[in-house]
Amino acid sequence: MRRWISPELSLWLLGLLLIGFCLSDSAHNVKPPPHPGDDRSGNATYGIVFDAGSTGTRIHIYTFTQRTTGTMLHLVGEVFESVKPGLSAFADRPHKCTDTVRSLLDLAQTVIPDTHWHRTTVIFKATAGLRLLPQHQAQALLSEVRSVLHASPFLVPDDSVSILSGSDEGILAWIAVNLLTGRLDGHHTVGILDLGGASAQITFLPLSKITLDETSQEFLAKFELFNSSYRLYTRSYLGLGLKVARLAVLGVSESEVHQGTTFRSHCLLPALESEWSFSGVTYRYGGKTDGRTGFHSCYSEVLQVVRDELHRVSEIRDTPFYAFSYFYDRATESGLIDYASGGSAEVRDFFHKAEEVCDNMDNFTSYSPFLCMDLTYIAALLQEGFGLPDSTMLQLTKKMHEVEISWTLGAIYQVLQT
């Protein structure tokens, strides 16, 4: 059966379409939001979006201006903040998650003039961290969030708090990137690769009839933009995000966690003994002391996680991709690209950097102890998982025009425009 995008997402896509026009003449002049005491703030429209991910809760506070009543909103600036841990860390004590939400709402109140609070929309969408939880735990957390938002001075729509699907994340990010880069012409688009803490997304526009015919309709999303019809390939892999993949490489089992077991890997320094917390659980981990260290030993472990888990599409071998989130973070932390400006790297560059780090772990002790494992996982995911050739060039970025790359911009724009 043909998979059509949801009515809610269709509205979001319309919002992203409109914002593409707005950014076309102002993208290079994005400024910080007007200060509450600035006269310009009187003409501003504000919007707040919470992105509740597996590793943290982020707030995006957007400022828009409108030249005349009834015209499109123009993006002026964004204030972004992130707080750890993610909401899922409070699964067994949901009332504790409210402190995180309140602290970020306090920030919003310092950014947005009090005269605008009552008409500033706030929406809260949870992603992979809550998708991994049993439904009753996820809904208990969202119920606490609703209570906090409704007690705030901001405007809270009835459907403002929910879980966003992985596919919708991928679709919104694809459209945002292609609009912001001016590539949404139907023939020269780029694909997107998004690596979160709990899930990984791949989305691109297939041009080959073979791809469309051989792909399950479950992973094709059809919609209209610029009077053109688009059918995107989009897949979200829950459990293959960077942090959850670490647990898989370490061979973590829930029963052994409660027994205080130390989980070990060749991807870690042999003498390492430490603890790491993720989603409210603390894990003991360390290196293996059997004499087998380095990239090849690590890669063998990582392949057990990546192989046979992903669906390969041959057409992606000829598709240019933008990669962000942990793809970008690990590339900058390892020196593969510049943190401030981002950059491009081939798939083979991730392999070379992983080899450099894993074969010389003593020289990288000031970095995360997981750097070898993370880089090796990324390299394996790109090549053995998605099937990208060594020579595939990835554009690695965190921001465009001083705005964080995220589905959140499209979400708030849809709400404000409608």
FITORKE-166846 format. One record per residue: residue in three letters; x, y, z of N, C-alpha, C in turn. Coordinates in steps of 0.05 Angstrom, whole numbers, padded with zeros to 5 digits, always signed. Layout:
REM FITORKE-166846
ALAXYZXYZXYZ/...
This chain:
REM FITORKE-166846
MET+00017-00024+00000+00000+00000+00000+00018+00025+00000/ARG+00010+00044-00015+00027+00069-00018+00027+00084+00009/ARG+00051+00092+00017+00054+00106+00042+00053+00136+00037/TRP+00033+00150+00048+00031+00179+00045+00038+00191+00072/ILE+00050+00214+00071+00057+00227+00096+00032+00236+00111/SER+00034+00239+00137+00011+00246+00153+00002+00274+00148/PRO-00024+00280+00153-00033+00307+00150-00017+00327+00166/GLU-00009+00319+00191+00007+00337+00208+00033+00344+00194/LEU+00046+00323+00183+00072+00328+00170+00068+00344+00145/SER+00046+00340+00131+00041+00355+00107+00041+00385+00113/LEU+00029+00393+00135+00029+00421+00143+00057+00430+00150/TRP+00072+00413+00162+00100+00421+00168+00116+00426+00143/LEU+00111+00409+00123+00125+00412+00097+00117+00439+00084/LEU+00092+00446+00087+00084+00472+00076+00098+00494+00090/GLY+00101+00491+00116+00116+00512+00131+00145+00514+00122/LEU+00157+00491+00117+00185+00491+00108+00187+00503+00080/LEU+00168+00498+00063+00167+00510+00037+00167+00540+00039/LEU+00150+00550+00056+00148+00579+00059+00173+00591+00071/ILE+00185+00577+00090+00210+00589+00102+00233+00589+00083/GLY+00232+00570+00063+00253+00571+00042+00253+00597+00028/PHE+00229+00608+00021+00228+00634+00008+00238+00656+00027/CYS+00231+00654+00052+00239+00675+00071+00269+00676+00074/LEU+00281+00653+00075+00310+00652+00080+00325+00660+00055/SER+00313+00659+00032+00327+00665+00007+00338+00693+00006/ASP+00325+00712+00020+00336+00739+00019+00346+00748+00047/SER+00346+00730+00066+00356+00738+00092+00374+00718+00106/ALA+00380+00696+00092+00395+00674+00105+00422+00682+00114/HIS+00435+00701+00100+00462+00709+00107+00462+00732+00126/ASN+00439+00740+00136+00437+00762+00155+00422+00754+00180/VAL+00424+00729+00187+00410+00720+00211+00424+00731+00235/LYS+00409+00744+00253+00421+00758+00276+00410+00745+00302/PRO+00423+00752+00325+00411+00743+00350+00384+00756+00353/PRO+00366+00744+00369+00339+00755+00373+00342+00783+00385/PRO+00322+00801+00379+00323+00827+00392+00322+00824+00422/HIS+00338+00841+00435+00338+00841+00465+00311+00850+00474/PRO+00301+00839+00497+00274+00847+00506+00270+00877+00509/GLY+00292+00891+00513+00289+00920+00516+00292+00935+00490/ASP+00297+00921+00468+00301+00932+00442+00273+00939+00429/ASP+00271+00962+00417+00245+00970+00405+00237+00950+00384/ARG+00256+00937+00371+00249+00918+00350+00233+00895+00360/SER+00236+00888+00386+00222+00865+00396+00192+00868+00395/GLY+00182+00893+00392+00153+00897+00390+00142+00885+00364/ASN+00158+00884+00343+00149+00874+00318+00156+00844+00314/ALA+00167+00832+00334+00177+00804+00332+00155+00784+00339/THR+00158+00761+00327+00142+00737+00334+00161+00716+00344/TYR+00155+00703+00366+00172+00683+00378+00159+00656+00377/GLY+00176+00635+00377+00166+00608+00378+00186+00591+00393/ILE+00176+00572+00408+00194+00554+00424+00189+00525+00417/VAL+00210+00511+00411+00208+00482+00406+00227+00467+00424/PHE+00217+00447+00438+00233+00428+00453+00238+00403+00436/ASP+00263+00395+00435+00271+00370+00421+00282+00352+00443/ALA+00265+00333+00451+00273+00315+00473+00285+00289+00461/GLY+00311+00289+00460+00326+00266+00448+00336+00247+00469/SER+00350+00227+00460+00359+00206+00479+00381+00215+00497/THR+00397+00234+00489+00420+00243+00505+00416+00270+00519/GLY+00394+00283+00512+00389+00309+00525+00364+00322+00514/THR+00355+00343+00528+00332+00358+00520+00341+00385+00510/ARG+00334+00393+00486+00343+00418+00474+00320+00437+00470/ILE+00326+00462+00474+00305+00483+00468+00315+00500+00446/HIS+00298+00506+00427+00303+00524+00405+00284+00547+00408/ILE+00294+00571+00412+00278+00595+00415+00282+00612+00390/TYR+00261+00612+00373+00264+00626+00347+00251+00653+00348/THR+00263+00672+00333+00252+00699+00330+00246+00704+00301/PHE+00222+00713+00295+00214+00720+00268+00204+00748+00267/THR+00205+00761+00244+00192+00786+00240+00174+00784+00216/GLN+00154+00802+00216+00135+00803+00194+00133+00831+00183/ARG+00139+00835+00158+00141+00861+00146+00114+00876+00147/THR+00093+00862+00139+00066+00872+00141+00047+00850+00148/THR+00025+00857+00160+00005+00837+00168-00003+00819+00145/GLY-00003+00793+00150-00012+00775+00129+00010+00765+00111/THR+00034+00776+00114+00057+00766+00098+00072+00744+00112/MET+00091+00732+00099+00105+00710+00110+00125+00720+00132/LEU+00130+00702+00151+00149+00708+00172+00177+00705+00162/HIS+00195+00722+00172+00223+00721+00165+00240+00714+00189/LEU+00256+00693+00187+00273+00685+00209+00294+00706+00215/VAL+00295+00714+00241+00315+00734+00249+00338+00720+00265/GLY+00331+00702+00282+00352+00689+00298+00342+00666+00315/GLU+00361+00653+00328+00355+00630+00345+00372+00630+00370/VAL+00360+00623+00392+00375+00617+00417+00372+00587+00422/PHE+00394+00573+00426+00394+00544+00429+00408+00537+00455/GLU+00396+00518+00470+00408+00508+00494+00401+00478+00497/SER+00419+00463+00509+00415+00435+00513+00422+00427+00542/VAL+00406+00409+00553+00410+00400+00581+00410+00370+00581/LYS+00429+00358+00595+00431+00329+00598+00422+00322+00626/PRO+00412+00297+00630+00409+00275+00610+00382+00278+00595/GLY+00377+00258+00578+00352+00258+00563+00328+00251+00581/LEU+00305+00255+00572+00280+00250+00587+00278+00221+00596/SER+00288+00203+00579+00286+00174+00585+00301+00166+00610/ALA+00320+00183+00619+00334+00177+00644+00316+00178+00668/PHE+00292+00191+00665+00273+00193+00687+00250+00175+00684/ALA+00253+00154+00668+00231+00135+00662+00218+00124+00688/ASP+00235+00118+00708+00224+00106+00733+00215+00126+00753/ARG+00220+00152+00748+00212+00174+00766+00205+00198+00749/PRO+00183+00196+00734+00176+00216+00714+00174+00244+00725/HIS+00166+00247+00750+00163+00274+00761+00190+00289+00762/LYS+00212+00275+00761+00238+00287+00762+00246+00302+00736/CYS+00232+00295+00715+00239+00307+00689+00230+00336+00688/THR+00213+00344+00706+00202+00371+00704+00223+00393+00710/ASP+00243+00386+00725+00264+00407+00731+00278+00415+00705/THR+00284+00395+00688+00297+00401+00663+00280+00420+00646/VAL+00255+00413+00643+00237+00429+00627+00234+00457+00638/ARG+00231+00459+00664+00228+00486+00677+00252+00503+00673/SER+00276+00491+00675+00301+00507+00672+00303+00519+00643/LEU+00294+00504+00624+00295+00513+00596+00273+00534+00591/LEU+00250+00530+00604+00229+00550+00602+00238+00577+00614/ASP+00253+00575+00636+00264+00599+00649+00282+00614+00629/LEU+00298+00599+00614+00315+00612+00594+00297+00627+00573/ALA+00276+00613+00565+00259+00626+00545+00247+00652+00555/GLN+00241+00653+00581+00229+00677+00593+00249+00700+00594/THR+00275+00693+00595+00295+00715+00594+00300+00725+00566/VAL+00295+00708+00546+00299+00716+00518+00276+00731+00507/ILE+00252+00722+00514+00227+00733+00502+00216+00754+00520/PRO+00209+00777+00510+00197+00798+00526+00171+00788+00539/ASP+00166+00796+00564+00142+00787+00578+00116+00795+00564/THR+00117+00816+00549+00093+00825+00534+00085+00805+00512/HIS+00104+00787+00505+00099+00768+00484+00094+00739+00495/TRP+00097+00735+00520+00095+00708+00531+00068+00695+00524/HIS+00046+00709+00528+00020+00696+00526+00013+00689+00497/ARG+00028+00700+00478+00022+00693+00450+00046+00679+00436/THR+00065+00669+00452+00087+00654+00442+00081+00624+00444/THR+00080+00610+00422+00073+00582+00421+00097+00565+00429/VAL+00092+00544+00445+00113+00525+00453+00103+00497+00446/ILE+00120+00482+00433+00114+00454+00426+00137+00436+00436/PHE+00130+00412+00443+00150+00393+00455+00147+00366+00440/LYS+00168+00358+00427+00168+00332+00412+00191+00315+00422/ALA+00185+00290+00429+00205+00271+00438+00213+00254+00414/THR+00238+00244+00414+00247+00228+00391+00255+00200+00401/ALA+00278+00190+00392+00284+00162+00395+00286+00153+00424/GLY+00295+00170+00442+00297+00162+00470+00271+00152+00482/LEU+00249+00165+00475+00223+00157+00485+00211+00135+00468/ARG+00219+00133+00443+00210+00111+00426+00219+00084+00437/LEU+00242+00084+00450+00253+00059+00461+00240+00050+00487/LEU+00225+00068+00500+00213+00062+00525+00186+00048+00521/PRO+00178+00032+00541+00150+00021+00540+00131+00045+00539/GLN+00108+00040+00526+00089+00062+00522+00080+00076+00548/HIS+00075+00060+00568+00065+00072+00593+00086+00090+00606/GLN+00111+00083+00603+00132+00101+00614+00135+00126+00598/ALA+00134+00124+00572+00136+00147+00554+00113+00166+00559/GLN+00089+00156+00561+00066+00173+00565+00066+00186+00593/ALA+00077+00172+00612+00079+00184+00639+00097+00208+00639/LEU+00119+00206+00624+00138+00229+00621+00124+00252+00607/LEU+00111+00246+00585+00097+00267+00569+00075+00281+00585/SER+00062+00265+00603+00041+00277+00620+00053+00298+00639/GLU+00076+00291+00650+00090+00311+00668+00098+00336+00652/VAL+00108+00332+00628+00116+00354+00611+00092+00372+00605/ARG+00069+00360+00599+00045+00376+00593+00038+00394+00617/SER+00040+00382+00641+00033+00398+00664+00050+00422+00668/VAL+00076+00418+00663+00095+00441+00665+00090+00462+00644/LEU+00086+00453+00620+00081+00473+00598+00055+00489+00603/HIS+00034+00475+00612+00009+00489+00617+00011+00508+00641/ALA+00030+00504+00658+00034+00522+00681+00051+00546+00674/SER+00063+00545+00650+00080+00567+00641+00063+00589+00629/PRO+00075+00613+00625+00060+00635+00613+00057+00634+00583/PHE+00067+00612+00571+00067+00611+00542+00042+00597+00531/LEU+00038+00599+00505+00014+00588+00492+00020+00559+00485/VAL+00003+00540+00494+00008+00512+00491-00016+00499+00475/PRO-00012+00493+00449-00033+00481+00433-00040+00453+00445/ASP-00064+00443+00438-00073+00417+00449-00054+00394+00441/ASP-00043+00395+00417-00027+00373+00407+00003+00379+00408/SER+00011+00396+00427+00038+00406+00427+00058+00386+00438/VAL+00049+00367+00453+00068+00348+00466+00063+00320+00455/SER+00083+00308+00442+00079+00281+00431+00106+00270+00423/ILE+00106+00245+00413+00130+00232+00403+00131+00235+00372/LEU+00153+00244+00362+00157+00247+00333+00169+00221+00322/SER+00158+00212+00300+00168+00187+00288+00195+00192+00275/GLY+00211+00170+00273+00237+00172+00261+00236+00180+00231/SER+00216+00169+00217+00213+00176+00189+00207+00206+00185/ASP+00189+00217+00202+00183+00245+00200+00207+00262+00206/GLU+00224+00254+00225+00249+00268+00230+00266+00269+00205/GLY+00269+00247+00191+00285+00246+00167+00274+00263+00145/ILE+00248+00262+00141+00235+00277+00120+00238+00307+00124/LEU+00233+00316+00149+00235+00344+00155+00263+00354+00152/ALA+00283+00338+00161+00311+00346+00159+00319+00347+00129/TRP+00310+00329+00113+00317+00329+00085+00307+00354+00071/ILE+00282+00361+00076+00271+00385+00064+00285+00410+00074/ALA+00290+00411+00100+00304+00435+00111+00331+00439+00098/VAL+00347+00417+00096+00374+00420+00085+00373+00428+00056/ASN+00355+00416+00041+00353+00423+00012+00342+00451+00007/LEU+00324+00460+00024+00315+00487+00021+00337+00507+00028/LEU+00351+00502+00050+00372+00520+00059+00395+00521+00040/THR+00400+00500+00025+00422+00500+00006+00413+00507-00022/GLY+00387+00513-00025+00377+00520-00052+00377+00498-00072/ARG+00373+00473-00062+00375+00450-00080+00349+00437-00086/LEU+00327+00448-00077+00302+00434-00079+00290+00439-00107/ASP+00304+00429-00127+00294+00432-00155+00286+00405-00167/GLY+00287+00384-00151+00278+00358-00161+00299+00342-00175/HIS+00322+00353-00182+00342+00338-00197+00370+00340-00184/HIS+00375+00359-00167+00402+00362-00156+00401+00363-00125/THR+00383+00348-00114+00380+00348-00084+00403+00332-00071/VAL+00405+00335-00045+00424+00320-00030+00409+00302-00010/GLY+00421+00280-00003+00410+00263+00017+00420+00272+00045/ILE+00407+00262+00065+00416+00268+00092+00420+00243+00109/LEU+00441+00244+00125+00448+00223+00144+00448+00236+00172/ASP+00432+00225+00189+00430+00236+00216+00435+00214+00237/LEU+00455+00218+00253+00463+00199+00273+00458+00210+00301/GLY+00437+00201+00314+00430+00209+00341+00442+00190+00361/GLY+00432+00193+00386+00442+00175+00407+00429+00148+00406/ALA+00404+00147+00398+00389+00122+00398+00380+00112+00370/SER+00381+00130+00350+00372+00121+00324+00389+00135+00302/ALA+00388+00123+00278+00401+00135+00255+00381+00137+00232/GLN+00382+00159+00217+00364+00163+00195+00379+00167+00169/ILE+00368+00157+00147+00378+00162+00121+00353+00169+00103/THR+00356+00192+00089+00334+00201+00072+00346+00213+00047/PHE+00335+00205+00023+00344+00217-00002+00322+00214-00022/LEU+00325+00228-00045+00305+00228-00066+00315+00208-00088/PRO+00302+00185-00091+00310+00166-00112+00302+00177-00139/LEU+00320+00174-00158+00314+00181-00186+00312+00157-00204/SER+00319+00134-00193+00319+00109-00208+00292+00094-00204/LYS+00280+00086-00226+00256+00070-00224+00260+00044-00210/ILE+00284+00033-00213+00291+00008-00200+00289+00011-00170/THR+00300+00033-00159+00298+00038-00131+00269+00040-00121/LEU+00253+00054-00136+00225+00058-00129+00210+00032-00130/ASP+00216+00015-00150+00201-00010-00154+00210-00031-00133/GLU+00235-00030-00125+00246-00051-00107+00243-00044-00077/THR+00236-00019-00071+00234-00010-00044+00205-00013-00033/SER+00203-00024-00010+00177-00027+00003+00164+00001+00006/GLN+00138+00002+00000+00123+00027+00002+00124+00039+00030/GLU+00130+00022+00049+00132+00031+00077+00154+00052+00080/PHE+00174+00051+00063+00197+00069+00065+00198+00090+00044/LEU+00175+00095+00031+00173+00116+00011+00151+00136+00020/ALA+00158+00161+00020+00140+00182+00028+00134+00201+00005/LYS+00109+00204-00002+00102+00221-00025+00089+00247-00016/PHE+00097+00269-00028+00085+00295-00022+00090+00314-00045/GLU+00077+00337-00044+00079+00358-00065+00093+00383-00055/LEU+00112+00393-00070+00125+00419-00064+00132+00432-00091/PHE+00129+00458-00092+00135+00474-00116+00120+00462-00141/ASN+00096+00453-00136+00080+00441-00157+00093+00416-00169/SER+00111+00404-00154+00124+00380-00163+00119+00357-00143/SER+00118+00333-00153+00113+00310-00136+00140+00297-00128/TYR+00143+00291-00102+00168+00279-00092+00161+00253-00078/ARG+00179+00234-00082+00177+00208-00068+00204+00203-00055/LEU+00205+00207-00029+00230+00204-00015+00233+00175-00005/TYR+00258+00166-00005+00265+00142+00009+00274+00151+00037/THR+00261+00140+00058+00269+00148+00085+00266+00125+00104/ARG+00288+00120+00119+00288+00098+00138+00301+00108+00164/SER+00288+00100+00186+00299+00106+00212+00305+00080+00226/TYR+00330+00077+00236+00338+00053+00250+00340+00057+00280/LEU+00319+00050+00294+00319+00052+00323+00338+00031+00335/GLY+00356+00040+00352+00375+00022+00363+00403+00024+00351/LEU+00405+00039+00329+00431+00042+00316+00443+00070+00319/GLY+00432+00085+00338+00444+00111+00345+00471+00105+00359/LEU+00488+00125+00361+00515+00122+00371+00516+00110+00399/LYS+00500+00121+00417+00501+00112+00445+00490+00084+00449/VAL+00468+00078+00436+00457+00051+00438+00475+00031+00425/ALA+00489+00039+00403+00508+00021+00389+00531+00014+00408/ARG+00540+00033+00424+00561+00027+00444+00553+00003+00461/LEU+00528+00004+00471+00519-00018+00488+00519-00044+00473/ALA+00512-00044+00448+00512-00068+00432+00540-00079+00428/VAL+00559-00061+00422+00587-00069+00418+00598-00081+00444/LEU+00591-00069+00466+00600-00079+00492+00586-00105+00500/GLY+00565-00112+00486+00550-00136+00493+00534-00134+00519/VAL+00523-00110+00523+00508-00105+00548+00482-00121+00549/SER+00477-00134+00571+00451-00146+00576+00440-00135+00602/GLU+00414-00131+00603+00402-00118+00627+00407-00133+00652/SER+00405-00160+00651+00409-00175+00675+00437-00172+00687/GLU+00457-00171+00669+00485-00168+00678+00490-00140+00689/VAL+00476-00120+00679+00479-00093+00689+00473-00093+00719/HIS+00450-00106+00726+00442-00106+00754+00461-00123+00772/GLN+00476-00140+00759+00495-00156+00774+00522-00142+00778/GLY+00525-00118+00766+00549-00103+00768+00571-00113+00750/THR+00564-00127+00728+00584-00137+00709+00598-00114+00695/THR+00624-00118+00690+00640-00099+00674+00640-00109+00645/PHE+00630-00093+00627+00629-00100+00599+00654-00090+00585/ARG+00666-00108+00568+00692-00102+00557+00692-00103+00526/SER+00712-00088+00515+00714-00087+00486+00743-00082+00478/HIS+00750-00092+00454+00777-00086+00443+00779-00058+00433/CYS+00756-00044+00432+00756-00016+00423+00765+00003+00445/LEU+00771-00007+00468+00779+00010+00491+00807+00003+00501/LEU+00820+00022+00514+00846+00017+00525+00846-00008+00543/PRO+00865-00026+00541+00865-00051+00557+00863-00045+00587/ALA+00876-00024+00596+00877-00019+00625+00853-00003+00635/LEU+00836+00005+00617+00813+00022+00625+00793+00008+00642/GLU+00785+00021+00663+00763+00012+00680+00747+00037+00688/SER+00722+00038+00680+00707+00063+00685+00677+00057+00685/GLU+00662+00079+00688+00633+00078+00688+00622+00099+00669/TRP+00599+00093+00658+00586+00111+00639+00556+00109+00643/SER+00543+00132+00644+00514+00133+00648+00500+00142+00622/PHE+00478+00127+00616+00462+00133+00593+00433+00126+00599/SER+00415+00145+00594+00386+00140+00598+00380+00131+00626/GLY+00394+00142+00646+00388+00136+00674+00401+00110+00684/VAL+00417+00096+00668+00430+00072+00677+00460+00076+00676/THR+00474+00066+00697+00503+00068+00698+00515+00041+00690/TYR+00533+00041+00671+00546+00017+00661+00576+00017+00669/ARG+00586-00005+00677+00614-00009+00682+00627-00020+00657/TYR+00649-00009+00648+00661-00018+00623+00692-00016+00625/GLY+00705-00030+00607+00734-00030+00607+00745-00044+00582/GLY+00771-00043+00579+00784-00056+00556+00789-00086+00562/LYS+00796-00100+00541+00803-00128+00543+00833-00131+00545/THR+00842-00150+00561+00870-00153+00567+00882-00178+00554/ASP+00870-00187+00531+00880-00211+00518+00902-00205+00498/GLY+00911-00180+00496+00932-00173+00478+00923-00164+00451/ARG+00897-00167+00445+00887-00159+00419+00875-00131+00421/THR+00889-00112+00410+00880-00084+00410+00883-00073+00382/GLY+00873-00048+00379+00876-00035+00353+00851-00036+00336/PHE+00853-00024+00313+00830-00020+00295+00818-00046+00286/HIS+00834-00065+00277+00822-00089+00265+00806-00105+00286/SER+00817-00107+00310+00802-00121+00331+00776-00107+00338/CYS+00777-00080+00339+00753-00064+00344+00733-00067+00321/TYR+00743-00066+00297+00725-00067+00273+00710-00094+00273/SER+00723-00115+00281+00710-00141+00281+00686-00142+00300/GLU+00690-00128+00323+00668-00127+00342+00645-00110+00331/VAL+00652-00087+00320+00631-00068+00310+00615-00081+00287/LEU+00628-00097+00270+00614-00109+00248+00591-00127+00257/GLN+00594-00139+00281+00573-00156+00291+00547-00140+00296/VAL+00550-00114+00301+00527-00097+00306+00515-00086+00280/VAL+00532-00080+00261+00523-00066+00237+00513-00086+00216/ARG+00526-00108+00212+00520-00126+00190+00491-00137+00193/ASP+00478-00139+00170+00451-00151+00168+00430-00135+00182/GLU+00436-00111+00191+00416-00095+00205+00403-00074+00187/LEU+00417-00066+00165+00408-00045+00149+00400-00054+00121/HIS+00382-00039+00109+00374-00044+00081+00391-00027+00063/ARG+00404-00039+00044+00421-00024+00025+00406-00017+00000/VAL+00411+00007-00010+00399+00016-00035+00422+00024-00053/SER+00426+00011-00076+00449+00016-00093+00451+00045-00103/GLU+00428+00058-00106+00428+00085-00117+00442+00105-00099/ILE+00445+00100-00073+00458+00119-00056+00488+00122-00062/ARG+00498+00103-00077+00527+00105-00085+00532+00130-00102/ASP+00511+00140-00115+00514+00163-00133+00500+00188-00122/THR+00492+00187-00097+00478+00209-00084+00496+00225-00066/PRO+00497+00252-00068+00512+00268-00049+00497+00270-00023/PHE+00511+00270+00000+00498+00270+00026+00509+00292+00044/TYR+00491+00303+00060+00498+00319+00083+00495+00302+00107/ALA+00515+00303+00125+00514+00287+00150+00517+00305+00174/PHE+00502+00300+00195+00503+00317+00218+00499+00301+00244/SER+00494+00315+00266+00492+00304+00292+00518+00290+00300/TYR+00518+00265+00308+00543+00253+00317+00563+00248+00294/PHE+00554+00247+00270+00574+00246+00248+00592+00270+00249/TYR+00579+00293+00252+00594+00319+00254+00610+00320+00280/ASP+00598+00313+00302+00612+00316+00328+00637+00300+00329/ARG+00636+00274+00321+00660+00258+00322+00681+00266+00301/ALA+00672+00277+00279+00691+00287+00259+00707+00311+00269/THR+00693+00328+00284+00707+00352+00295+00724+00344+00319/GLU+00715+00327+00336+00730+00319+00360+00756+00305+00353/SER+00756+00291+00331+00780+00276+00322+00798+00292+00304/GLY+00789+00316+00298+00806+00333+00281+00802+00328+00251/LEU+00782+00313+00244+00778+00307+00215+00768+00332+00200/ILE+00752+00348+00213+00743+00374+00202+00745+00395+00223/ASP+00742+00420+00215+00743+00443+00234+00716+00446+00248/TYR+00717+00451+00274+00693+00453+00290+00676+00477+00281/ALA+00689+00500+00277+00674+00524+00272+00661+00524+00244/SER+00676+00515+00224+00666+00518+00197+00656+00491+00185/GLY+00660+00469+00199+00652+00443+00187+00670+00436+00164/GLY+00660+00421+00145+00677+00414+00122+00666+00388+00109/SER+00682+00377+00092+00675+00353+00078+00696+00331+00083/ALA+00687+00307+00081+00705+00284+00085+00694+00260+00069/GLU+00711+00244+00059+00703+00219+00046+00699+00197+00067/VAL+00684+00177+00059+00680+00154+00077+00707+00142+00086/ARG+00726+00141+00067+00752+00130+00073+00767+00146+00095/ASP+00760+00172+00096+00773+00189+00117+00765+00180+00145/PHE+00740+00171+00148+00732+00161+00174+00747+00135+00181/PHE+00751+00119+00161+00767+00094+00166+00796+00101+00174/HIS+00808+00120+00159+00836+00127+00166+00838+00139+00194/LYS+00819+00156+00201+00819+00169+00227+00814+00148+00249/ALA+00796+00129+00244+00791+00108+00263+00816+00091+00267/GLU+00830+00084+00246+00855+00069+00248+00876+00085+00264/GLU+00878+00110+00259+00898+00127+00273+00892+00127+00303/VAL+00867+00131+00310+00860+00132+00338+00862+00105+00352/CYS+00851+00084+00339+00850+00058+00352+00878+00045+00354/ASP+00896+00051+00335+00923+00039+00336+00942+00056+00354/ASN+00932+00078+00363+00949+00095+00381+00932+00107+00403/MET+00916+00090+00417+00897+00099+00437+00911+00114+00460/ASP+00936+00108+00466+00950+00122+00487+00954+00151+00481/ASN+00954+00158+00455+00958+00186+00447+00932+00202+00447/PHE+00910+00188+00453+00884+00202+00452+00869+00200+00478/THR+00885+00198+00500+00872+00194+00526+00857+00219+00536/SER+00864+00242+00524+00849+00267+00533+00822+00269+00519/TYR+00817+00251+00500+00791+00251+00487+00772+00232+00501/SER+00748+00229+00491+00730+00209+00502+00742+00181+00500/PRO+00739+00165+00521+00750+00137+00519+00737+00121+00498/PHE+00714+00130+00488+00699+00116+00467+00706+00126+00439/LEU+00726+00143+00436+00731+00155+00409+00738+00134+00389/CYS+00754+00114+00396+00761+00093+00377+00736+00077+00369/MET+00720+00070+00389+00695+00055+00383+00676+00071+00366/ASP+00672+00096+00373+00653+00113+00358+00661+00117+00329/LEU+00687+00123+00325+00696+00128+00297+00694+00102+00281/THR+00701+00080+00293+00700+00054+00279+00671+00047+00273/TYR+00653+00053+00291+00625+00047+00286+00614+00065+00263/ILE+00622+00090+00263+00613+00108+00241+00623+00098+00214/ALA+00649+00091+00214+00660+00081+00189+00646+00056+00179/ALA+00640+00037+00197+00626+00013+00190+00598+00018+00182/LEU+00584+00036+00196+00557+00043+00190+00554+00054+00162/LEU+00573+00072+00155+00572+00085+00128+00577+00065+00106/GLN+00597+00048+00109+00605+00030+00088+00590+00003+00089/GLU+00592-00011+00111+00580-00038+00113+00550-00036+00118/GLY+00541-00015+00131+00513-00012+00136+00498+00001+00113/PHE+00503+00026+00107+00489+00040+00085+00499+00032+00058/GLY+00524+00022+00056+00534+00013+00030+00547+00035+00014/LEU+00557+00056+00028+00570+00078+00014+00599+00071+00006/PRO+00608+00076-00018+00636+00071-00026+00656+00088-00010/ASP+00681+00079-00010+00702+00094+00003+00704+00123-00006/SER+00698+00127-00032+00702+00154-00044+00679+00172-00040/THR+00657+00163-00028+00634+00181-00024+00641+00205-00007/MET+00636+00228-00017+00642+00253-00002+00617+00262+00014/LEU+00622+00266+00040+00600+00275+00057+00606+00304+00066/GLN+00585+00320+00065+00587+00347+00075+00578+00347+00104/LEU+00596+00353+00122+00591+00351+00150+00586+00379+00161/THR+00563+00382+00174+00555+00409+00183+00538+00407+00208/LYS+00538+00428+00223+00521+00430+00247+00500+00453+00245/LYS+00509+00474+00231+00491+00497+00227+00491+00506+00198/MET+00469+00519+00191+00468+00533+00165+00457+00561+00171/HIS+00472+00581+00162+00463+00608+00166+00458+00614+00196/GLU+00476+00603+00213+00476+00608+00242+00451+00595+00256/VAL+00438+00576+00243+00415+00563+00254+00421+00533+00256/GLU+00416+00520+00279+00420+00492+00282+00404+00476+00261/ILE+00417+00456+00249+00402+00439+00231+00384+00420+00247/SER+00359+00423+00244+00340+00408+00259+00312+00409+00247/TRP+00296+00388+00253+00268+00388+00245+00252+00410+00259/THR+00263+00420+00281+00248+00439+00298+00240+00464+00283/LEU+00257+00474+00265+00251+00499+00251+00225+00496+00235/GLY+00223+00474+00220+00199+00469+00204+00175+00466+00221/ALA+00178+00453+00245+00155+00449+00263+00143+00475+00272/ILE+00160+00493+00282+00150+00518+00293+00139+00536+00271/TYR+00152+00535+00248+00143+00552+00226+00115+00544+00217/GLN+00110+00518+00216+00084+00509+00208+00063+00519+00228/VAL+00069+00518+00253+00050+00526+00274+00044+00556+00271/LEU+00065+00572+00268+00062+00601+00267+00048+00610+00241/GLN+00053+00596+00219+00041+00604+00193+00011+00596+00192/THR+00003+00576+00208-00024+00567+00206-00040+00576+00230/
